[in-house]
């Protein structure tokens, strides 16, 4: 399910960026949480590109289980 994080919650196991209060997250049935939607990952100064990723969205394009509980 999609939710907004109410407090900082450590590191996203997919992108390794911090899960911060206000981030849009996906909460899986096992209760693990990951970034959902677009997460700012940085800007490449030379090319003036901004990198965004939806961690769990991209994960589920090729996987069907929790990154931390693959046998569930």
mmCIF file as Biopython writes it, N, C-alpha, C and O atoms, coordinates in Angstrom:
data_model
#
loop_
_atom_site.group_PDB
_atom_site.id
_atom_site.type_symbol
_atom_site.label_atom_id
_atom_site.label_alt_id
_atom_site.label_comp_id
_atom_site.label_asym_id
_atom_site.label_entity_id
_atom_site.label_seq_id
_atom_site.pdbx_PDB_ins_code
_atom_site.Cartn_x
_atom_site.Cartn_y
_atom_site.Cartn_z
_atom_site.occupancy
_atom_site.B_iso_or_equiv
_atom_site.auth_seq_id
_atom_site.auth_asym_id
_atom_site.pdbx_PDB_model_num
ATOM 1   N N  . UNK A ? 1  ? 0.839  -1.186  0.000   1.0 0.0 1  A 1 
ATOM 2   C CA . UNK A ? 1  ? 0.000  0.000   0.000   1.0 0.0 1  A 1 
ATOM 3   C C  . UNK A ? 1  ? 0.880  1.243   0.000   1.0 0.0 1  A 1 
ATOM 4   O O  . UNK A ? 1  ? 2.006  1.211   0.496   1.0 0.0 1  A 1 
ATOM 5   N N  . UNK A ? 2  ? 0.373  2.325   -0.549  1.0 0.0 2  A 1 
ATOM 6   C CA . UNK A ? 2  ? 1.111  3.586   -0.622  1.0 0.0 2  A 1 
ATOM 7   C C  . UNK A ? 2  ? 0.774  4.441   0.586   1.0 0.0 2  A 1 
ATOM 8   O O  . UNK A ? 2  ? -0.374 4.487   1.029   1.0 0.0 2  A 1 
ATOM 9   N N  . UNK A ? 3  ? 1.784  5.116   1.112   1.0 0.0 3  A 1 
ATOM 10  C CA . UNK A ? 3  ? 1.612  5.877   2.343   1.0 0.0 3  A 1 
ATOM 11  C C  . UNK A ? 3  ? 2.642  6.999   2.363   1.0 0.0 3  A 1 
ATOM 12  O O  . UNK A ? 3  ? 3.559  7.010   1.541   1.0 0.0 3  A 1 
ATOM 13  N N  . UNK A ? 4  ? 2.504  7.931   3.281   1.0 0.0 4  A 1 
ATOM 14  C CA . UNK A ? 4  ? 3.502  8.980   3.501   1.0 0.0 4  A 1 
ATOM 15  C C  . UNK A ? 4  ? 4.161  8.704   4.842   1.0 0.0 4  A 1 
ATOM 16  O O  . UNK A ? 4  ? 3.478  8.507   5.847   1.0 0.0 4  A 1 
ATOM 17  N N  . UNK A ? 5  ? 5.466  8.691   4.857   1.0 0.0 5  A 1 
ATOM 18  C CA . UNK A ? 5  ? 6.224  8.342   6.055   1.0 0.0 5  A 1 
ATOM 19  C C  . UNK A ? 5  ? 6.069  9.431   7.114   1.0 0.0 5  A 1 
ATOM 20  O O  . UNK A ? 5  ? 6.293  10.610  6.836   1.0 0.0 5  A 1 
ATOM 21  N N  . UNK A ? 6  ? 5.686  9.033   8.327   1.0 0.0 6  A 1 
ATOM 22  C CA . UNK A ? 6  ? 5.435  10.001  9.389   1.0 0.0 6  A 1 
ATOM 23  C C  . UNK A ? 6  ? 6.685  10.350  10.193  1.0 0.0 6  A 1 
ATOM 24  O O  . UNK A ? 6  ? 6.693  11.349  10.912  1.0 0.0 6  A 1 
ATOM 25  N N  . UNK A ? 7  ? 7.747  9.539   10.081  1.0 0.0 7  A 1 
ATOM 26  C CA . UNK A ? 7  ? 9.008  9.853   10.751  1.0 0.0 7  A 1 
ATOM 27  C C  . UNK A ? 7  ? 10.148 9.169   10.010  1.0 0.0 7  A 1 
ATOM 28  O O  . UNK A ? 7  ? 9.923  8.192   9.296   1.0 0.0 7  A 1 
ATOM 29  N N  . UNK A ? 8  ? 11.356 9.666   10.171  1.0 0.0 8  A 1 
ATOM 30  C CA . UNK A ? 8  ? 12.524 9.069   9.531   1.0 0.0 8  A 1 
ATOM 31  C C  . UNK A ? 8  ? 12.590 7.582   9.899   1.0 0.0 8  A 1 
ATOM 32  O O  . UNK A ? 8  ? 12.267 7.197   11.022  1.0 0.0 8  A 1 
ATOM 33  N N  . UNK A ? 9  ? 13.015 6.749   8.930   1.0 0.0 9  A 1 
ATOM 34  C CA . UNK A ? 9  ? 12.965 5.305   9.170   1.0 0.0 9  A 1 
ATOM 35  C C  . UNK A ? 9  ? 14.199 4.566   8.657   1.0 0.0 9  A 1 
ATOM 36  O O  . UNK A ? 9  ? 14.088 3.418   8.227   1.0 0.0 9  A 1 
ATOM 37  N N  . UNK A ? 10 ? 15.342 5.186   8.692   1.0 0.0 10 A 1 
ATOM 38  C CA . UNK A ? 10 ? 16.560 4.487   8.285   1.0 0.0 10 A 1 
ATOM 39  C C  . UNK A ? 10 ? 16.770 4.496   6.794   1.0 0.0 10 A 1 
ATOM 40  O O  . UNK A ? 10 ? 16.409 5.452   6.109   1.0 0.0 10 A 1 
ATOM 41  N N  . UNK A ? 11 ? 17.357 3.423   6.292   1.0 0.0 11 A 1 
ATOM 42  C CA . UNK A ? 11 ? 17.827 3.366   4.921   1.0 0.0 11 A 1 
ATOM 43  C C  . UNK A ? 11 ? 16.940 2.469   4.059   1.0 0.0 11 A 1 
ATOM 44  O O  . UNK A ? 11 ? 16.520 1.397   4.495   1.0 0.0 11 A 1 
ATOM 45  N N  . UNK A ? 12 ? 16.659 2.911   2.841   1.0 0.0 12 A 1 
ATOM 46  C CA . UNK A ? 12 ? 15.944 2.097   1.868   1.0 0.0 12 A 1 
ATOM 47  C C  . UNK A ? 12 ? 16.905 1.012   1.381   1.0 0.0 12 A 1 
ATOM 48  O O  . UNK A ? 12 ? 18.010 1.317   0.933   1.0 0.0 12 A 1 
ATOM 49  N N  . UNK A ? 13 ? 16.488 -0.244  1.467   1.0 0.0 13 A 1 
ATOM 50  C CA . UNK A ? 13 ? 17.364 -1.360  1.094   1.0 0.0 13 A 1 
ATOM 51  C C  . UNK A ? 13 ? 17.607 -1.438  -0.407  1.0 0.0 13 A 1 
ATOM 52  O O  . UNK A ? 13 ? 18.492 -2.175  -0.842  1.0 0.0 13 A 1 
ATOM 53  N N  . UNK A ? 14 ? 16.853 -0.705  -1.201  1.0 0.0 14 A 1 
ATOM 54  C CA . UNK A ? 14 ? 17.033 -0.749  -2.652  1.0 0.0 14 A 1 
ATOM 55  C C  . UNK A ? 14 ? 18.012 0.330   -3.112  1.0 0.0 14 A 1 
ATOM 56  O O  . UNK A ? 14 ? 19.002 0.016   -3.773  1.0 0.0 14 A 1 
ATOM 57  N N  . UNK A ? 15 ? 17.753 1.596   -2.773  1.0 0.0 15 A 1 
ATOM 58  C CA . UNK A ? 15 ? 18.613 2.686   -3.259  1.0 0.0 15 A 1 
ATOM 59  C C  . UNK A ? 15 ? 19.654 3.119   -2.238  1.0 0.0 15 A 1 
ATOM 60  O O  . UNK A ? 15 ? 20.577 3.862   -2.570  1.0 0.0 15 A 1 
ATOM 61  N N  . UNK A ? 16 ? 19.512 2.656   -0.990  1.0 0.0 16 A 1 
ATOM 62  C CA . UNK A ? 16 ? 20.423 2.981   0.108   1.0 0.0 16 A 1 
ATOM 63  C C  . UNK A ? 16 ? 20.363 4.443   0.547   1.0 0.0 16 A 1 
ATOM 64  O O  . UNK A ? 16 ? 21.228 4.904   1.292   1.0 0.0 16 A 1 
ATOM 65  N N  . UNK A ? 17 ? 19.342 5.173   0.085   1.0 0.0 17 A 1 
ATOM 66  C CA . UNK A ? 17 ? 19.112 6.543   0.546   1.0 0.0 17 A 1 
ATOM 67  C C  . UNK A ? 17 ? 18.235 6.485   1.798   1.0 0.0 17 A 1 
ATOM 68  O O  . UNK A ? 17 ? 17.507 5.516   2.013   1.0 0.0 17 A 1 
ATOM 69  N N  . UNK A ? 18 ? 18.313 7.520   2.611   1.0 0.0 18 A 1 
ATOM 70  C CA . UNK A ? 18 ? 17.520 7.570   3.837   1.0 0.0 18 A 1 
ATOM 71  C C  . UNK A ? 18 ? 16.028 7.691   3.532   1.0 0.0 18 A 1 
ATOM 72  O O  . UNK A ? 18 ? 15.629 8.417   2.622   1.0 0.0 18 A 1 
ATOM 73  N N  . UNK A ? 19 ? 15.227 6.986   4.288   1.0 0.0 19 A 1 
ATOM 74  C CA . UNK A ? 19 ? 13.772 7.143   4.257   1.0 0.0 19 A 1 
ATOM 75  C C  . UNK A ? 19 ? 13.451 8.265   5.239   1.0 0.0 19 A 1 
ATOM 76  O O  . UNK A ? 19 ? 13.643 8.120   6.446   1.0 0.0 19 A 1 
ATOM 77  N N  . UNK A ? 20 ? 12.961 9.381   4.711   1.0 0.0 20 A 1 
ATOM 78  C CA . UNK A ? 20 ? 12.768 10.565  5.541   1.0 0.0 20 A 1 
ATOM 79  C C  . UNK A ? 20 ? 11.292 10.903  5.689   1.0 0.0 20 A 1 
ATOM 80  O O  . UNK A ? 20 ? 10.469 10.589  4.829   1.0 0.0 20 A 1 
ATOM 81  N N  . UNK A ? 21 ? 10.985 11.549  6.801   1.0 0.0 21 A 1 
ATOM 82  C CA . UNK A ? 21 ? 9.620  11.992  7.064   1.0 0.0 21 A 1 
ATOM 83  C C  . UNK A ? 21 ? 9.094  12.752  5.850   1.0 0.0 21 A 1 
ATOM 84  O O  . UNK A ? 21 ? 9.767  13.633  5.315   1.0 0.0 21 A 1 
ATOM 85  N N  . UNK A ? 22 ? 7.889  12.402  5.426   1.0 0.0 22 A 1 
ATOM 86  C CA . UNK A ? 22 ? 7.267  13.056  4.283   1.0 0.0 22 A 1 
ATOM 87  C C  . UNK A ? 22 ? 7.470  12.324  2.966   1.0 0.0 22 A 1 
ATOM 88  O O  . UNK A ? 22 ? 6.784  12.625  1.989   1.0 0.0 22 A 1 
ATOM 89  N N  . UNK A ? 23 ? 8.407  11.357  2.912   1.0 0.0 23 A 1 
ATOM 90  C CA . UNK A ? 23 ? 8.610  10.573  1.696   1.0 0.0 23 A 1 
ATOM 91  C C  . UNK A ? 23 ? 7.377  9.722   1.420   1.0 0.0 23 A 1 
ATOM 92  O O  . UNK A ? 23 ? 6.726  9.236   2.346   1.0 0.0 23 A 1 
ATOM 93  N N  . UNK A ? 24 ? 7.063  9.545   0.138   1.0 0.0 24 A 1 
ATOM 94  C CA . UNK A ? 24 ? 6.023  8.613   -0.250  1.0 0.0 24 A 1 
ATOM 95  C C  . UNK A ? 24 ? 6.647  7.226   -0.261  1.0 0.0 24 A 1 
ATOM 96  O O  . UNK A ? 24 ? 7.695  7.007   -0.867  1.0 0.0 24 A 1 
ATOM 97  N N  . UNK A ? 25 ? 5.993  6.300   0.414   1.0 0.0 25 A 1 
ATOM 98  C CA . UNK A ? 25 ? 6.546  4.952   0.565   1.0 0.0 25 A 1 
ATOM 99  C C  . UNK A ? 25 ? 5.530  3.893   0.160   1.0 0.0 25 A 1 
ATOM 100 O O  . UNK A ? 25 ? 4.331  4.159   0.076   1.0 0.0 25 A 1 
ATOM 101 N N  . UNK A ? 26 ? 6.024  2.705   -0.086  1.0 0.0 26 A 1 
ATOM 102 C CA . UNK A ? 26 ? 5.175  1.531   -0.241  1.0 0.0 26 A 1 
ATOM 103 C C  . UNK A ? 26 ? 5.448  0.646   0.958   1.0 0.0 26 A 1 
ATOM 104 O O  . UNK A ? 26 ? 6.602  0.376   1.289   1.0 0.0 26 A 1 
ATOM 105 N N  . UNK A ? 27 ? 4.392  0.197   1.604   1.0 0.0 27 A 1 
ATOM 106 C CA . UNK A ? 27 ? 4.516  -0.709  2.746   1.0 0.0 27 A 1 
ATOM 107 C C  . UNK A ? 27 ? 4.029  -2.084  2.275   1.0 0.0 27 A 1 
ATOM 108 O O  . UNK A ? 27 ? 2.856  -2.261  1.948   1.0 0.0 27 A 1 
ATOM 109 N N  . UNK A ? 28 ? 4.938  -3.039  2.248   1.0 0.0 28 A 1 
ATOM 110 C CA . UNK A ? 28 ? 4.609  -4.381  1.775   1.0 0.0 28 A 1 
ATOM 111 C C  . UNK A ? 28 ? 3.912  -5.184  2.872   1.0 0.0 28 A 1 
ATOM 112 O O  . UNK A ? 28 ? 3.948  -4.788  4.037   1.0 0.0 28 A 1 
ATOM 113 N N  . UNK A ? 29 ? 3.277  -6.308  2.520   1.0 0.0 29 A 1 
ATOM 114 C CA . UNK A ? 29 ? 2.590  -7.127  3.529   1.0 0.0 29 A 1 
ATOM 115 C C  . UNK A ? 29 ? 3.513  -7.569  4.672   1.0 0.0 29 A 1 
ATOM 116 O O  . UNK A ? 29 ? 3.047  -7.769  5.794   1.0 0.0 29 A 1 
ATOM 117 N N  . UNK A ? 30 ? 4.814  -7.723  4.400   1.0 0.0 30 A 1 
ATOM 118 C CA . UNK A ? 30 ? 5.766  -8.113  5.449   1.0 0.0 30 A 1 
ATOM 119 C C  . UNK A ? 30 ? 6.134  -6.923  6.342   1.0 0.0 30 A 1 
ATOM 120 O O  . UNK A ? 30 ? 6.913  -7.074  7.283   1.0 0.0 30 A 1 
ATOM 121 N N  . UNK A ? 31 ? 5.575  -5.735  6.050   1.0 0.0 31 A 1 
ATOM 122 C CA . UNK A ? 31 ? 5.761  -4.474  6.765   1.0 0.0 31 A 1 
ATOM 123 C C  . UNK A ? 31 ? 7.070  -3.758  6.429   1.0 0.0 31 A 1 
ATOM 124 O O  . UNK A ? 31 ? 7.375  -2.729  7.033   1.0 0.0 31 A 1 
ATOM 125 N N  . UNK A ? 32 ? 7.848  -4.281  5.479   1.0 0.0 32 A 1 
ATOM 126 C CA . UNK A ? 32 ? 9.026  -3.551  4.996   1.0 0.0 32 A 1 
ATOM 127 C C  . UNK A ? 32 ? 8.552  -2.333  4.211   1.0 0.0 32 A 1 
ATOM 128 O O  . UNK A ? 32 ? 7.497  -2.364  3.578   1.0 0.0 32 A 1 
ATOM 129 N N  . UNK A ? 33 ? 9.339  -1.259  4.257   1.0 0.0 33 A 1 
ATOM 130 C CA . UNK A ? 33 ? 8.968  -0.044  3.530   1.0 0.0 33 A 1 
ATOM 131 C C  . UNK A ? 33 ? 10.091 0.373   2.592   1.0 0.0 33 A 1 
ATOM 132 O O  . UNK A ? 33 ? 11.273 0.192   2.886   1.0 0.0 33 A 1 
ATOM 133 N N  . UNK A ? 34 ? 9.691  0.939   1.449   1.0 0.0 34 A 1 
ATOM 134 C CA . UNK A ? 34 ? 10.611 1.384   0.412   1.0 0.0 34 A 1 
ATOM 135 C C  . UNK A ? 34 ? 10.063 2.659   -0.217  1.0 0.0 34 A 1 
ATOM 136 O O  . UNK A ? 34 ? 8.875  2.959   -0.097  1.0 0.0 34 A 1 
ATOM 137 N N  . UNK A ? 35 ? 10.934 3.406   -0.886  1.0 0.0 35 A 1 
ATOM 138 C CA . UNK A ? 35 ? 10.485 4.594   -1.608  1.0 0.0 35 A 1 
ATOM 139 C C  . UNK A ? 35 ? 9.492  4.192   -2.701  1.0 0.0 35 A 1 
ATOM 140 O O  . UNK A ? 35 ? 9.671  3.187   -3.389  1.0 0.0 35 A 1 
ATOM 141 N N  . UNK A ? 36 ? 8.462  4.987   -2.840  1.0 0.0 36 A 1 
ATOM 142 C CA . UNK A ? 36 ? 7.437  4.792   -3.869  1.0 0.0 36 A 1 
ATOM 143 C C  . UNK A ? 36 ? 7.333  6.087   -4.643  1.0 0.0 36 A 1 
ATOM 144 O O  . UNK A ? 36 ? 7.397  7.167   -4.055  1.0 0.0 36 A 1 
ATOM 145 N N  . UNK A ? 37 ? 7.178  5.999   -5.933  1.0 0.0 37 A 1 
ATOM 146 C CA . UNK A ? 37 ? 7.099  7.214   -6.730  1.0 0.0 37 A 1 
ATOM 147 C C  . UNK A ? 37 ? 8.489  7.762   -6.974  1.0 0.0 37 A 1 
ATOM 148 O O  . UNK A ? 37 ? 9.446  6.992   -7.058  1.0 0.0 37 A 1 
ATOM 149 N N  . UNK A ? 38 ? 8.623  9.063   -7.088  1.0 0.0 38 A 1 
ATOM 150 C CA . UNK A ? 38 ? 9.906  9.641   -7.460  1.0 0.0 38 A 1 
ATOM 151 C C  . UNK A ? 38 ? 10.691 10.114  -6.248  1.0 0.0 38 A 1 
ATOM 152 O O  . UNK A ? 38 ? 10.183 10.862  -5.413  1.0 0.0 38 A 1 
ATOM 153 N N  . UNK A ? 39 ? 11.933 9.667   -6.165  1.0 0.0 39 A 1 
ATOM 154 C CA . UNK A ? 39 ? 12.847 10.039  -5.095  1.0 0.0 39 A 1 
ATOM 155 C C  . UNK A ? 39 ? 14.042 10.728  -5.722  1.0 0.0 39 A 1 
ATOM 156 O O  . UNK A ? 39 ? 14.647 10.183  -6.645  1.0 0.0 39 A 1 
ATOM 157 N N  . UNK A ? 40 ? 14.396 11.908  -5.246  1.0 0.0 40 A 1 
ATOM 158 C CA . UNK A ? 40 ? 15.536 12.637  -5.780  1.0 0.0 40 A 1 
ATOM 159 C C  . UNK A ? 40 ? 16.830 11.950  -5.379  1.0 0.0 40 A 1 
ATOM 160 O O  . UNK A ? 40 ? 17.098 11.776  -4.191  1.0 0.0 40 A 1 
ATOM 161 N N  . UNK A ? 41 ? 17.637 11.558  -6.362  1.0 0.0 41 A 1 
ATOM 162 C CA . UNK A ? 41 ? 18.904 10.889  -6.086  1.0 0.0 41 A 1 
ATOM 163 C C  . UNK A ? 41 ? 20.121 11.740  -6.400  1.0 0.0 41 A 1 
ATOM 164 O O  . UNK A ? 41 ? 21.242 11.316  -6.120  1.0 0.0 41 A 1 
ATOM 165 N N  . UNK A ? 42 ? 19.948 12.902  -6.961  1.0 0.0 42 A 1 
ATOM 166 C CA . UNK A ? 42 ? 21.094 13.766  -7.196  1.0 0.0 42 A 1 
ATOM 167 C C  . UNK A ? 42 ? 21.041 14.434  -8.554  1.0 0.0 42 A 1 
ATOM 168 O O  . UNK A ? 42 ? 20.196 14.132  -9.397  1.0 0.0 42 A 1 
ATOM 169 N N  . UNK A ? 43 ? 21.979 15.356  -8.733  1.0 0.0 43 A 1 
ATOM 170 C CA . UNK A ? 43 ? 22.054 16.096  -9.978  1.0 0.0 43 A 1 
ATOM 171 C C  . UNK A ? 43 ? 23.466 15.990  -10.521 1.0 0.0 43 A 1 
ATOM 172 O O  . UNK A ? 43 ? 24.440 16.162  -9.788  1.0 0.0 43 A 1 
ATOM 173 N N  . UNK A ? 44 ? 23.567 15.706  -11.808 1.0 0.0 44 A 1 
ATOM 174 C CA . UNK A ? 44 ? 24.860 15.678  -12.466 1.0 0.0 44 A 1 
ATOM 175 C C  . UNK A ? 44 ? 25.123 17.087  -12.980 1.0 0.0 44 A 1 
ATOM 176 O O  . UNK A ? 44 ? 24.467 17.541  -13.917 1.0 0.0 44 A 1 
ATOM 177 N N  . UNK A ? 45 ? 26.081 17.779  -12.370 1.0 0.0 45 A 1 
ATOM 178 C CA . UNK A ? 45 ? 26.336 19.198  -12.672 1.0 0.0 45 A 1 
ATOM 179 C C  . UNK A ? 45 ? 26.698 19.414  -14.134 1.0 0.0 45 A 1 
ATOM 180 O O  . UNK A ? 45 ? 26.163 20.324  -14.767 1.0 0.0 45 A 1 
ATOM 181 N N  . UNK A ? 46 ? 27.587 18.604  -14.683 1.0 0.0 46 A 1 
ATOM 182 C CA . UNK A ? 46 ? 28.056 18.796  -16.055 1.0 0.0 46 A 1 
ATOM 183 C C  . UNK A ? 46 ? 26.916 18.725  -17.059 1.0 0.0 46 A 1 
ATOM 184 O O  . UNK A ? 46 ? 26.850 19.532  -17.986 1.0 0.0 46 A 1 
ATOM 185 N N  . UNK A ? 47 ? 26.026 17.767  -16.881 1.0 0.0 47 A 1 
ATOM 186 C CA . UNK A ? 47 ? 24.945 17.563  -17.845 1.0 0.0 47 A 1 
ATOM 187 C C  . UNK A ? 47 ? 23.625 18.162  -17.384 1.0 0.0 47 A 1 
ATOM 188 O O  . UNK A ? 47 ? 22.631 18.102  -18.107 1.0 0.0 47 A 1 
ATOM 189 N N  . UNK A ? 48 ? 23.608 18.737  -16.196 1.0 0.0 48 A 1 
ATOM 190 C CA . UNK A ? 48 ? 22.423 19.362  -15.609 1.0 0.0 48 A 1 
ATOM 191 C C  . UNK A ? 48 ? 21.215 18.429  -15.641 1.0 0.0 48 A 1 
ATOM 192 O O  . UNK A ? 48 ? 20.104 18.832  -15.982 1.0 0.0 48 A 1 
ATOM 193 N N  . UNK A ? 49 ? 21.460 17.185  -15.280 1.0 0.0 49 A 1 
ATOM 194 C CA . UNK A ? 49 ? 20.377 16.205  -15.213 1.0 0.0 49 A 1 
ATOM 195 C C  . UNK A ? 49 ? 20.028 15.948  -13.759 1.0 0.0 49 A 1 
ATOM 196 O O  . UNK A ? 49 ? 20.903 15.930  -12.893 1.0 0.0 49 A 1 
ATOM 197 N N  . UNK A ? 50 ? 18.769 15.753  -13.505 1.0 0.0 50 A 1 
ATOM 198 C CA . UNK A ? 50 ? 18.305 15.392  -12.172 1.0 0.0 50 A 1 
ATOM 199 C C  . UNK A ? 50 ? 17.877 13.931  -12.223 1.0 0.0 50 A 1 
ATOM 200 O O  . UNK A ? 50 ? 17.112 13.531  -13.101 1.0 0.0 50 A 1 
ATOM 201 N N  . UNK A ? 51 ? 18.368 13.148  -11.292 1.0 0.0 51 A 1 
ATOM 202 C CA . UNK A ? 51 ? 18.051 11.720  -11.273 1.0 0.0 51 A 1 
ATOM 203 C C  . UNK A ? 51 ? 16.918 11.436  -10.291 1.0 0.0 51 A 1 
ATOM 204 O O  . UNK A ? 51 ? 16.979 11.835  -9.128  1.0 0.0 51 A 1 
ATOM 205 N N  . UNK A ? 52 ? 15.915 10.765  -10.757 1.0 0.0 52 A 1 
ATOM 206 C CA . UNK A ? 52 ? 14.807 10.334  -9.917  1.0 0.0 52 A 1 
ATOM 207 C C  . UNK A ? 52 ? 14.612 8.836   -10.098 1.0 0.0 52 A 1 
ATOM 208 O O  . UNK A ? 52 ? 14.919 8.283   -11.154 1.0 0.0 52 A 1 
ATOM 209 N N  . UNK A ? 53 ? 14.107 8.195   -9.077  1.0 0.0 53 A 1 
ATOM 210 C CA . UNK A ? 53 ? 13.828 6.760   -9.165  1.0 0.0 53 A 1 
ATOM 211 C C  . UNK A ? 53 ? 12.670 6.425   -8.239  1.0 0.0 53 A 1 
ATOM 212 O O  . UNK A ? 53 ? 12.522 7.038   -7.182  1.0 0.0 53 A 1 
ATOM 213 N N  . UNK A ? 54 ? 11.869 5.482   -8.618  1.0 0.0 54 A 1 
ATOM 214 C CA . UNK A ? 54 ? 10.836 4.929   -7.751  1.0 0.0 54 A 1 
ATOM 215 C C  . UNK A ? 54 ? 11.296 3.535   -7.361  1.0 0.0 54 A 1 
ATOM 216 O O  . UNK A ? 54 ? 11.029 2.571   -8.079  1.0 0.0 54 A 1 
ATOM 217 N N  . UNK A ? 55 ? 11.971 3.421   -6.257  1.0 0.0 55 A 1 
ATOM 218 C CA . UNK A ? 55 ? 12.681 2.196   -5.876  1.0 0.0 55 A 1 
ATOM 219 C C  . UNK A ? 55 ? 11.852 0.935   -6.023  1.0 0.0 55 A 1 
ATOM 220 O O  . UNK A ? 55 ? 12.204 0.044   -6.797  1.0 0.0 55 A 1 
ATOM 221 N N  . UNK A ? 56 ? 10.760 0.853   -5.288  1.0 0.0 56 A 1 
ATOM 222 C CA . UNK A ? 56 ? 9.983  -0.383  -5.282  1.0 0.0 56 A 1 
ATOM 223 C C  . UNK A ? 56 ? 9.279  -0.590  -6.610  1.0 0.0 56 A 1 
ATOM 224 O O  . UNK A ? 56 ? 9.054  -1.730  -7.017  1.0 0.0 56 A 1 
ATOM 225 N N  . UNK A ? 57 ? 8.926  0.500   -7.297  1.0 0.0 57 A 1 
ATOM 226 C CA . UNK A ? 57 ? 8.287  0.374   -8.613  1.0 0.0 57 A 1 
ATOM 227 C C  . UNK A ? 57 ? 9.237  -0.315  -9.592  1.0 0.0 57 A 1 
ATOM 228 O O  . UNK A ? 57 ? 8.840  -1.243  -10.297 1.0 0.0 57 A 1 
ATOM 229 N N  . UNK A ? 58 ? 10.487 0.137   -9.634  1.0 0.0 58 A 1 
ATOM 230 C CA . UNK A ? 58 ? 11.471 -0.469  -10.532 1.0 0.0 58 A 1 
ATOM 231 C C  . UNK A ? 58 ? 11.809 -1.892  -10.094 1.0 0.0 58 A 1 
ATOM 232 O O  . UNK A ? 58 ? 11.999 -2.767  -10.938 1.0 0.0 58 A 1 
ATOM 233 N N  . UNK A ? 59 ? 11.886 -2.130  -8.797  1.0 0.0 59 A 1 
ATOM 234 C CA . UNK A ? 59 ? 12.161 -3.477  -8.281  1.0 0.0 59 A 1 
ATOM 235 C C  . UNK A ? 59 ? 11.095 -4.462  -8.767  1.0 0.0 59 A 1 
ATOM 236 O O  . UNK A ? 59 ? 11.419 -5.559  -9.222  1.0 0.0 59 A 1 
ATOM 237 N N  . UNK A ? 60 ? 9.825  -4.065  -8.669  1.0 0.0 60 A 1 
ATOM 238 C CA . UNK A ? 60 ? 8.734  -4.957  -9.036  1.0 0.0 60 A 1 
ATOM 239 C C  . UNK A ? 60 ? 8.594  -5.146  -10.545 1.0 0.0 60 A 1 
ATOM 240 O O  . UNK A ? 60 ? 7.838  -6.014  -10.984 1.0 0.0 60 A 1 
ATOM 241 N N  . UNK A ? 61 ? 9.307  -4.351  -11.347 1.0 0.0 61 A 1 
ATOM 242 C CA . UNK A ? 61 ? 9.302  -4.592  -12.787 1.0 0.0 61 A 1 
ATOM 243 C C  . UNK A ? 61 ? 9.992  -5.908  -13.124 1.0 0.0 61 A 1 
ATOM 244 O O  . UNK A ? 61 ? 9.679  -6.529  -14.140 1.0 0.0 61 A 1 
ATOM 245 N N  . UNK A ? 62 ? 10.935 -6.342  -12.275 1.0 0.0 62 A 1 
ATOM 246 C CA . UNK A ? 62 ? 11.681 -7.577  -12.547 1.0 0.0 62 A 1 
ATOM 247 C C  . UNK A ? 62 ? 11.607 -8.595  -11.409 1.0 0.0 62 A 1 
ATOM 248 O O  . UNK A ? 62 ? 12.081 -9.719  -11.575 1.0 0.0 62 A 1 
ATOM 249 N N  . UNK A ? 63 ? 11.033 -8.244  -10.272 1.0 0.0 63 A 1 
ATOM 250 C CA . UNK A ? 63 ? 10.946 -9.130  -9.116  1.0 0.0 63 A 1 
ATOM 251 C C  . UNK A ? 63 ? 9.519  -9.163  -8.594  1.0 0.0 63 A 1 
ATOM 252 O O  . UNK A ? 63 ? 8.750  -8.228  -8.818  1.0 0.0 63 A 1 
ATOM 253 N N  . UNK A ? 64 ? 9.169  -10.220 -7.909  1.0 0.0 64 A 1 
ATOM 254 C CA . UNK A ? 64 ? 7.827  -10.341 -7.349  1.0 0.0 64 A 1 
ATOM 255 C C  . UNK A ? 64 ? 7.841  -10.588 -5.852  1.0 0.0 64 A 1 
ATOM 256 O O  . UNK A ? 64 ? 6.845  -11.053 -5.298  1.0 0.0 64 A 1 
ATOM 257 N N  . UNK A ? 65 ? 8.946  -10.287 -5.185  1.0 0.0 65 A 1 
ATOM 258 C CA . UNK A ? 65 ? 9.011  -10.510 -3.742  1.0 0.0 65 A 1 
ATOM 259 C C  . UNK A ? 65 ? 9.711  -9.334  -3.079  1.0 0.0 65 A 1 
ATOM 260 O O  . UNK A ? 65 ? 10.327 -8.503  -3.747  1.0 0.0 65 A 1 
ATOM 261 N N  . UNK A ? 66 ? 9.609  -9.275  -1.773  1.0 0.0 66 A 1 
ATOM 262 C CA . UNK A ? 66 ? 10.280 -8.247  -0.993  1.0 0.0 66 A 1 
ATOM 263 C C  . UNK A ? 66 ? 11.793 -8.412  -1.146  1.0 0.0 66 A 1 
ATOM 264 O O  . UNK A ? 66 ? 12.289 -9.537  -1.084  1.0 0.0 66 A 1 
ATOM 265 N N  . UNK A ? 67 ? 12.537 -7.322  -1.345  1.0 0.0 67 A 1 
ATOM 266 C CA . UNK A ? 67 ? 13.985 -7.409  -1.461  1.0 0.0 67 A 1 
ATOM 267 C C  . UNK A ? 67 ? 14.659 -8.015  -0.222  1.0 0.0 67 A 1 
ATOM 268 O O  . UNK A ? 67 ? 15.723 -8.626  -0.322  1.0 0.0 67 A 1 
ATOM 269 N N  . UNK A ? 68 ? 14.032 -7.840  0.933   1.0 0.0 68 A 1 
ATOM 270 C CA . UNK A ? 68 ? 14.609 -8.331  2.175   1.0 0.0 68 A 1 
ATOM 271 C C  . UNK A ? 68 ? 14.063 -9.685  2.614   1.0 0.0 68 A 1 
ATOM 272 O O  . UNK A ? 68 ? 14.627 -10.333 3.496   1.0 0.0 68 A 1 
ATOM 273 N N  . UNK A ? 69 ? 12.960 -10.109 1.992   1.0 0.0 69 A 1 
ATOM 274 C CA . UNK A ? 69 ? 12.330 -11.391 2.336   1.0 0.0 69 A 1 
ATOM 275 C C  . UNK A ? 69 ? 11.948 -12.128 1.041   1.0 0.0 69 A 1 
ATOM 276 O O  . UNK A ? 69 ? 10.760 -12.320 0.782   1.0 0.0 69 A 1 
ATOM 277 N N  . UNK A ? 70 ? 12.907 -12.534 0.244   1.0 0.0 70 A 1 
ATOM 278 C CA . UNK A ? 70 ? 12.587 -13.129 -1.073  1.0 0.0 70 A 1 
ATOM 279 C C  . UNK A ? 70 ? 11.811 -14.430 -1.013  1.0 0.0 70 A 1 
ATOM 280 O O  . UNK A ? 70 ? 11.164 -14.798 -1.993  1.0 0.0 70 A 1 
ATOM 281 N N  . UNK A ? 71 ? 11.855 -15.132 0.099   1.0 0.0 71 A 1 
ATOM 282 C CA . UNK A ? 71 ? 11.135 -16.408 0.173   1.0 0.0 71 A 1 
ATOM 283 C C  . UNK A ? 71 ? 9.703  -16.253 0.659   1.0 0.0 71 A 1 
ATOM 284 O O  . UNK A ? 71 ? 8.944  -17.223 0.645   1.0 0.0 71 A 1 
ATOM 285 N N  . UNK A ? 72 ? 9.312  -15.044 1.093   1.0 0.0 72 A 1 
ATOM 286 C CA . UNK A ? 72 ? 7.932  -14.818 1.586   1.0 0.0 72 A 1 
ATOM 287 C C  . UNK A ? 72 ? 6.949  -14.765 0.435   1.0 0.0 72 A 1 
ATOM 288 O O  . UNK A ? 72 ? 5.751  -14.583 0.654   1.0 0.0 72 A 1 
#
